[in-house]
Amino acid sequence: MKRTIRDFDLNNKKVIIRVDFNVPIENGEITDDNRIVESLETINYAIDNGAKVILMSHLGRVKTEEDKKTNTLEPVAFRLSELLKKEVIFVDETRGKVLEDEINNLECGQVLLMENTRFEDLDGKKESSNDEQLGKYWASLGDIYINDAFGTAHRNHASNVGIASNLPNGIGFLIEKELNNLESAVNNPDRPFTVILGGAKVSDKINVINNLVKKADYILIGGGMMFTFLKASGYEIGKSIVDSESIEFAKQMLSEYPNKIILPVDCLCAKELSNDTDVRAAKISDIGKDEMGLDICYATLDLFDSYLKMSKTVVWNGPVGAFEYDKFSEGTKSLCDKLSKLDCKVILGGGDTAAAAIKFGYKDSFTHISTGGGASLELLEGKQLPGIAIIDDK
């Protein structure tokens, strides 16, 4: 068990909280504040317990000076102040006297957000490469470090591993919730335990499949990756996406676990990926040479539902169709609906899976939706996450 924010006396302490405010911003406006909202429990706890709160986050990728204009955290500070109903002091610096003076002048219960940590990547990728001196400098700004940014927990950065190496440390409520849900679902599931895997490429999920095929009772395959498995099974898949380098792996999995890996029986086909194209439902054995499969269809949804209805734990990572296009979103949307009606633990991975569920109105319909795509994927692979491994045990 990792030490948490509850294990510290925060009163009159400068508490650095690494949050995940990597939110989408268009024309200076935040289009989805879910990650900010998810951080509020930890921030409010620190405020209520008399901490001088110092918030750190990255936003986007910063490779040029121009990137700094579009990746400033200033809009986040404004939105956070609205959500907290109190002033958030924003410092448009990542180091230096101005930042140090503002931090030293903080009173108990005040909140400061410093500028995008990845601004430090412009000079030798100091943040992303976990520059030792940067980690020590940022640690010198506070008394306690709390990591609550699950979305970057799989990264070895100065703002998580670097600072935690130099300060008393713990995790916040969001990471605690992520670990409790994801780790328990994978390592101690109520059974039957069913995994749904989608997304485009099998190669992105090889480690997940290798880990979960030994733990799950069933793995339902959808998305673009289903066509690699179907081709490995001997089907003609037309112009559907295929991960040629993973065909042998798919054959091996199907040979070793024929009753565990469940493949679609039909799909929605079209000659191009467009909302203007003509579509048709086809059996897997009936995909035309000039067609591509772009979504699972009715018979597959019924097949999947037969496994889901008897499940006690479900973990889903990766959309089952090209949900960004309205014409190919029905499979993912219908799967959300079926899962929302189950009386069992349902855990959704972050990234596109979370985006799809939220887009279709199912944000509050499951046991847990992860806030970290890459981090949740690596947990499902059975890997240790550097940003969490560095945190002291109780």
C-alpha positions in Angstrom: 0.0 0.0 0.0 1.3 3.4 -1.0 1.4 6.3 1.4 -1.5 8.7 0.6 -2.2 12.4 1.3 -4.1 11.3 4.4 -0.8 10.2 6.0 0.6 13.7 6.3 0.0 16.7 8.6 -0.6 19.3 5.8 -1.2 22.3 8.1 1.1 25.2 7.1 3.1 23.0 4.8 3.9 23.8 1.2 2.4 20.8 -0.6 3.3 20.2 -4.2 0.5 18.3 -6.0 1.2 16.9 -9.5 -2.1 16.9 -11.2 -3.2 16.1 -14.7 -4.6 19.2 -16.3 -3.7 18.0 -19.9 -7.2 19.1 -21.2 -8.2 19.9 -24.7 -8.2 23.7 -25.4 -9.5 25.3 -28.6 -9.1 29.0 -29.2 -8.3 29.5 -25.5 -11.4 27.7 -24.4 -11.4 24.3 -22.5 -13.6 21.9 -24.4 -13.6 19.1 -21.7 -12.7 19.8 -18.1 -13.2 16.2 -16.8 -9.5 15.9 -15.7 -9.7 19.2 -13.8 -12.9 18.0 -12.1 -11.3 14.7 -11.2 -8.5 16.5 -9.3 -10.8 18.5 -7.1 -11.1 16.0 -4.2 -7.4 16.0 -3.6 -7.0 19.8 -4.0 -9.9 20.5 -1.7 -8.6 18.1 0.9 -5.3 19.9 0.9 -7.0 23.3 1.2 -9.3 22.1 4.1 -6.3 20.8 6.0 -4.4 24.1 5.9 -1.9 23.4 3.1 -0.2 26.0 0.9 -1.1 24.3 -2.3 1.3 24.3 -5.3 -0.1 22.7 -8.4 2.0 21.3 -11.3 0.8 19.9 -14.6 1.9 19.5 -18.2 -0.3 20.4 -21.2 0.3 19.1 -24.7 3.8 18.8 -26.3 6.2 21.7 -26.2 8.8 21.5 -29.0 9.1 25.2 -30.1 8.6 28.7 -28.7 5.3 28.9 -30.7 4.0 25.9 -28.8 4.1 27.9 -25.6 1.4 30.2 -26.8 -1.1 27.4 -27.3 -0.1 25.3 -24.4 -0.2 27.7 -21.5 -2.1 26.6 -18.4 -3.6 30.1 -17.8 -7.1 29.0 -19.1 -6.9 26.1 -16.7 -6.2 28.4 -13.7 -9.3 30.4 -14.6 -11.5 27.3 -14.9 -10.1 25.8 -11.7 -10.8 29.0 -9.8 -14.4 28.7 -10.9 -14.6 25.1 -9.8 -13.0 25.7 -6.4 -14.9 29.0 -5.9 -11.7 30.7 -4.9 -8.8 32.5 -6.4 -6.1 30.4 -8.1 -2.8 32.3 -8.3 -1.3 31.6 -11.7 2.5 32.1 -12.3 3.6 31.9 -15.9 7.0 30.6 -15.0 8.4 27.1 -14.3 11.4 28.4 -12.2 12.9 31.6 -10.9 12.5 34.4 -8.3 8.9 35.4 -9.3 7.7 31.8 -8.8 9.7 31.4 -5.6 8.4 34.7 -4.1 4.8 33.8 -4.9 5.2 30.4 -3.3 6.9 31.8 -0.2 4.1 34.4 0.2 1.3 31.7 0.1 -1.0 31.6 3.1 -2.6 28.4 4.4 -5.5 27.3 2.1 -4.2 29.3 -0.9 -3.7 27.7 -4.3 -1.0 28.4 -6.8 -0.7 26.9 -10.3 2.6 27.2 -12.0 3.1 27.2 -15.8 3.2 24.0 -18.0 6.0 21.8 -16.8 6.9 20.8 -20.4 8.0 24.4 -21.1 11.2 22.9 -19.5 11.5 20.6 -22.5 12.6 23.4 -24.8 16.0 23.3 -23.2 17.2 19.7 -23.5 13.9 18.0 -22.5 14.6 18.5 -18.9 11.1 17.6 -17.8 10.6 14.6 -20.0 14.0 13.1 -19.4 13.8 13.6 -15.6 16.7 16.0 -15.4 18.2 15.4 -11.9 18.8 19.1 -11.2 15.3 20.1 -12.3 13.7 17.5 -10.0 15.8 18.8 -7.1 14.9 22.4 -7.8 11.2 21.8 -8.0 11.4 19.7 -4.8 13.0 22.7 -3.1 9.8 24.7 -3.6 7.8 22.5 -1.3 7.7 20.4 1.9 5.6 17.4 0.8 4.9 15.9 -2.7 1.6 14.3 -3.7 1.3 12.6 -7.1 -2.3 12.6 -8.3 -1.6 12.6 -12.1 -2.5 9.1 -13.1 -2.3 10.1 -16.8 1.5 10.6 -16.6 2.2 7.9 -13.9 3.7 5.7 -16.6 6.3 8.4 -17.4 9.7 8.9 -15.7 9.6 12.7 -15.6 11.1 15.4 -13.4 7.7 16.5 -12.1 6.8 13.0 -10.8 9.8 10.7 -10.2 12.2 13.6 -9.9 10.4 15.5 -7.2 9.3 12.3 -5.4 12.9 11.3 -5.1 13.7 14.4 -3.1 10.6 14.9 -0.8 8.4 13.0 1.6 5.7 11.7 -0.8 2.3 10.1 -1.3 -0.5 9.7 -3.8 -3.7 11.6 -4.0 -7.3 10.3 -4.1 -7.5 10.1 -7.9 -4.5 7.7 -8.2 -5.7 5.8 -5.2 -9.1 5.3 -6.9 -7.4 4.3 -10.2 -5.2 1.7 -8.5 -8.1 0.3 -6.3 -10.3 -0.2 -9.4 -7.8 -1.3 -12.1 -5.5 -3.5 -10.0 -8.4 -5.2 -8.2 -10.2 -5.8 -11.4 -7.2 -7.4 -13.1 -5.6 -9.2 -10.1 -8.5 -10.2 -8.0 -11.6 -10.2 -10.2 -15.0 -11.5 -9.4 -15.7 -14.2 -12.1 -16.5 -14.7 -14.8 -14.0 -12.0 -15.8 -14.4 -10.6 -19.4 -12.1 -8.3 -21.2 -13.1 -6.2 -24.3 -10.2 -5.1 -26.5 -10.5 -2.7 -29.4 -8.4 -0.1 -31.1 -6.5 -0.3 -34.4 -3.3 -2.4 -34.0 -2.7 -5.7 -32.3 0.9 -4.7 -31.8 -0.3 -2.0 -29.4 -2.1 -4.6 -27.3 0.3 -7.6 -27.5 1.5 -7.2 -23.9 -2.1 -6.6 -22.7 -3.2 -9.8 -24.4 -0.3 -11.8 -23.1 -1.0 -10.7 -19.5 -4.8 -10.8 -19.5 -5.3 -14.0 -21.5 -4.0 -15.9 -18.5 -6.3 -14.0 -16.1 -9.5 -13.5 -18.0 -12.2 -16.0 -18.7 -13.1 -14.4 -22.0 -11.5 -11.8 -24.3 -13.8 -10.1 -26.8 -12.0 -8.6 -29.8 -13.3 -5.6 -31.7 -12.1 -2.5 -33.4 -9.5 -2.5 -36.2 -7.5 -5.2 -34.4 -10.2 -7.7 -35.0 -9.3 -8.0 -38.7 -5.8 -9.1 -37.9 -7.3 -12.0 -35.9 -9.8 -12.7 -38.6 -7.1 -12.8 -41.2 -5.2 -15.1 -38.9 -8.3 -17.3 -38.9 -8.3 -17.6 -42.7 -11.0 -15.0 -43.5 -10.8 -12.6 -46.5 -11.0 -9.1 -45.0 -11.0 -7.0 -48.1 -9.3 -3.6 -47.5 -9.8 -3.7 -43.7 -6.9 -2.6 -41.6 -4.5 -5.4 -40.8 -1.4 -5.5 -38.6 0.7 -7.8 -40.8 3.5 -8.1 -38.2 1.1 -9.5 -35.6 -0.6 -12.2 -37.7 1.6 -15.0 -36.3 0.9 -13.8 -32.7 -2.8 -13.8 -33.4 -2.6 -17.3 -34.8 -0.7 -18.4 -31.7 -3.3 -16.9 -29.4 -6.2 -18.4 -31.3 -4.5 -21.8 -31.2 -3.7 -21.7 -27.5 -6.9 -20.1 -26.3 -9.7 -21.1 -28.8 -12.5 -20.9 -26.3 -11.3 -17.8 -24.6 -10.7 -15.4 -27.5 -14.1 -14.4 -29.0 -14.1 -12.8 -32.5 -16.9 -10.8 -34.2 -19.3 -12.6 -36.6 -20.4 -9.6 -38.6 -19.3 -6.0 -39.2 -20.4 -2.7 -40.9 -18.6 -2.4 -44.2 -17.9 0.6 -46.5 -15.6 1.4 -49.4 -14.1 4.4 -47.6 -13.9 5.9 -44.1 -16.3 8.8 -44.4 -19.7 9.9 -43.1 -20.9 10.3 -46.7 -20.1 6.7 -47.8 -22.7 3.9 -48.3 -22.5 1.2 -45.6 -23.9 -2.3 -45.3 -23.9 -5.0 -42.6 -22.1 -8.1 -43.7 -21.1 -11.5 -42.2 -17.4 -11.8 -41.6 -17.3 -14.3 -44.4 -18.9 -11.8 -46.8 -16.6 -8.7 -46.8 -16.1 -7.5 -50.3 -12.6 -7.2 -51.8 -13.1 -3.4 -52.2 -14.6 -3.0 -48.8 -13.3 -2.4 -45.3 -14.9 -3.3 -42.0 -15.3 -0.2 -39.8 -17.5 -1.3 -36.9 -19.0 -4.3 -35.2 -22.6 -5.0 -36.1 -25.8 -6.5 -34.7 -25.0 -10.2 -34.5 -21.6 -9.5 -32.9 -23.3 -7.2 -30.3 -25.7 -10.0 -29.4 -22.8 -12.5 -29.2 -20.7 -10.2 -27.0 -23.8 -9.5 -24.9 -24.2 -13.2 -24.2 -20.8 -13.2 -22.5 -21.2 -9.8 -20.8 -24.5 -10.8 -19.2 -22.9 -13.7 -17.2 -19.8 -11.6 -16.3 -19.1 -10.3 -12.8 -16.1 -8.2 -13.8 -15.6 -6.4 -17.2 -12.6 -4.4 -18.3 -12.8 -2.6 -21.6 -9.9 -1.0 -23.5 -10.2 0.4 -27.0 -13.3 1.4 -29.0 -14.8 -1.4 -31.2 -15.3 0.8 -34.3 -14.3 4.1 -35.9 -16.5 5.9 -33.4 -15.2 9.4 -34.4 -17.5 9.0 -37.5 -21.2 8.9 -36.8 -21.8 6.2 -39.3 -19.4 3.9 -37.5 -20.2 4.8 -33.9 -23.1 2.6 -33.2 -21.1 -0.5 -32.1 -19.2 1.4 -29.5 -22.3 3.3 -28.4 -24.4 0.1 -28.2 -21.7 -1.6 -26.2 -21.7 1.4 -23.7 -25.5 1.0 -23.4 -25.3 -2.8 -22.8 -22.5 -2.4 -20.2 -24.3 0.4 -18.4 -27.2 -2.1 -17.7 -25.0 -4.8 -16.2 -25.1 -5.6 -12.5 -21.3 -6.1 -12.2 -18.0 -4.2 -11.9 -17.3 -2.4 -15.2 -13.9 -0.7 -15.7 -13.1 1.4 -18.7 -9.5 2.2 -19.8 -8.7 5.9 -20.5 -7.9 7.5 -23.8 -10.3 6.8 -26.7 -12.4 4.4 -24.6 -13.1 7.1 -22.0 -13.6 9.7 -24.7 -16.2 7.6 -26.4 -18.1 6.7 -23.3 -18.2 10.4 -22.2 -19.1 11.5 -25.8 -22.1 9.2 -25.8 -23.4 10.3 -22.4 -22.2 7.4 -20.2 -19.7 9.3 -18.0 -21.4 8.2 -14.8 -22.7 4.8 -15.9 -19.8 2.5 -14.9 -17.8 1.5 -11.8 -14.8 3.4 -13.0 -13.6 5.3 -16.1 -9.8 5.7 -16.0 -8.3 9.2 -16.6 -5.1 7.8 -18.2 -4.9 6.0 -21.5 -1.2 5.0 -21.6 -1.1 4.5 -17.8 -4.1 2.2 -17.7 -2.8 0.3 -20.7 0.5 -0.4 -18.9 -1.3 -1.5 -15.8 -3.3 -3.9 -17.9 0.1 -5.1 -19.2 1.1 -5.9 -15.7 3.9 -3.2 -15.7 5.0 -1.1 -12.8 4.3 2.6 -13.3 7.4 4.8 -12.5 5.4 7.7 -11.1 3.8 5.3 -8.6 6.6 2.9 -7.9 8.7 5.9 -6.6 6.1 6.7 -3.9 6.9 5.4 -0.4 5.0 2.5 1.0 3.1 2.9 4.3 
